[in-house]
Amino acid sequence: MFIPRRKIILTGYRATGKTLVGLLLAEHLNLDFIDMDEMLEARAGQTIRQLVAQQGWGQFRLLERDLLAEMICRKDVVISTGGGAILHQEIWNLLQQTGLTVWLTADIDTICRRLAEDAKSADKRPSLTEADIYLEVAKVLAEREPLYEKGSHLTVDTSNNTAGEIVHLIKLALGDDEFLRTVEASLPKDPIFC
């Protein structure tokens, strides 16, 4: 069942503001907040960097996929997904039918600057390609942008907006009945039953 005002799923590349915006949005809408990366770390008992170093990206993606599947029937929640959660297209397509998916974007320079300024970045975000950070961001973004675009109902550029401004833009969309009707009309006619 599509419940856009009671379930918002944030997607986007690293350092686009999913956690900060998600926390603030959940507070404004009086919803629970789930950060999938933090939940994965708690379940694994180690950081994502440690998990990837010990078991590889393949194992991390399996754990991520399983957790994403758990989110399909969650309600009354804002979910901050990991940047690669969009890769799980079969599950993402189901998730997209149950809530408003919002793609938070930023340009490459902004992402690289934010990653460099974030003291936790080195511990929390292992390299995806082992390339220079700018080249890595450009490469991975080029691969994922079509998936983000296809898998999102709403796109918000975070490059020059504060978290409060981004929350305001999302809340405007949630209050736009015409927008929500258009989104709902685009969904498959066979509803998901949770």
N, C-alpha and C positions, 0 to 999 in steps of 0.2 A: 504494500500500500504506500503510495507516494504522500509523504507528510513533510513538505518543505519547510514549514514554519517550526517544526519540532525536531528536525534532524538536518544538520548541515555538515557536509563532508568537505574539508579543505584539502586541496591537492596543489602540487607545484614543486618546483625544484628546491633544492637546499637553499636556506637563507632568504626565502621569499616572504617569511613572516607567518607561517602556518601556526606555530605554537603561540606566539604573542597575540596574534589576531584571534585565534581560537579561544584562548583564555578570556580575552576581553568580550568577545561575542557571546560566549556561554554565560558570562556574568550579566551582560545586558539582556539576554533572552531568558535568564533564569533556567538554563539547561545544564546538564552535566557536561564535563569536558574530558575527552580521552585523547592523550597523545600516544599514538601507536608505537612510536620508537621507545618512549619511556616504558610502556607496558611490555614491549618485547624484552627490554633490558631487565625489568623486574622478574619476568618469567624465566629468563635464561640465567639470571644471577650473575650477569656480567655485562660490560658495555658492548655496544655494537662493534666497536673496534676490536675488542677481545674476541667476540664471537666470530667475526669474519677472519681474524688472524688464525684462530684455532680450527674453525670448521669450514671456512670459505663462504663466498657469496652465495653459492647454491643452497647451503643449509639455511643461511639467513633468509633468503627469498622463500623457502618452504615455510619457515616460521611466520614470516610476514603474510604469506598467502592464507595460512590457517587463521591468523588473527583477523585479517580482512574479512574472511568468510563469517566470522563471529559478529562482525559489525552490521551485517545485512539486516538482521532483525532488531537491532538496538533502536530505541526511540528516546525522545527527549534528551538529545545529546548533540554536541558539536565535536566532530572527530577531526583531529589533525593527523593526516596520513603521512607516512614516509614518502620521500620524493620518488621512490621506485615502486610504490604500491600500484601505480597506474599500469605497470607492466603486466599485472594479473588481470588481463582483459575479461576473461569469462566471469570472474567474481566481480570485477568493477562494473560490468554491465548490469549485474543484478543489484549491486549496491546503489547504482545511479537511479534505479527505479524506486528506491525507498526514501530518498531525501534529496535536498538541493546540493548539487556538487559545484563547488566554487574553485576555479583555478586562479591561484595567486601567482602573478608573473612579476618578473623584474628583468632588466637588461643585464647582459653579461658583466659589465663593469660594476654595476651595483651589487650583483651576487658575489663577485670576487672581493670587492671591498668589504662587504659584510662578513664573509668567511674569514678574511684576514683580521678583522677587528674583533671577532668572537673568540675569546680566550678558550672556550670549551670546544671549539671547532675541531682542533687536532685530535682531541680525545673522543669526540662523539661521531665524527664524520670520516671514516676511512676512505682512502682514495678509491675511486671507481675504476680508474684506468692506469694509474701510476704515471700519468702525463703531468706536465706543467698545469697548474690550476686553471689558468685561463683557457688552455687548449682542452682540458678535461670538461670544463663547464660548457664550452662551445660545442664539443662533440656530443656530449650526453643530452644537452638541450635540443640539438638538431634531431636526435633520435626520438626523444620523448615528446616534443612539442605537438606533433600530430595526434598522439594519444591523449595528451592533456586537453587539446582542443575538442576532440571528438567526445571525450569523457566528461565534459563539464557543461553545466547549464549556464554558468555565469563566469566571466573573466574579469578580474580586477588587477590592474597594474599597481604594484606596491613600490615601484622605484622612487616616486616622489611624494608618497602619501604617508601620513602617520598611521599607526594602528587604529586610532580613533576614527580617522577619516575612512579607512577601509571598512571598519565595522559599520559606519554610517551608510556607506554605499551598499553593503550587503543587506542591511536592514531596509533600505529603500526598495531593493529588489523583492524582499520578502513581503513588503507591503503593497506591491504592484500586482493586483489581481490579474490584469491582462497578461503580464509576463508569466505568472505562474500557470495560467490556463494554457498558454502557448507551450510551456515546458511540459505540462502534463499531457497535452495533445500529441507531443512528439514521442511519448513513451509507448512501448509495446502494449497491446490491448489485454494480454494475459497477466493479471496482477500477481504479485508475489504474496503469498500468505505466510505470515509469521505468527 
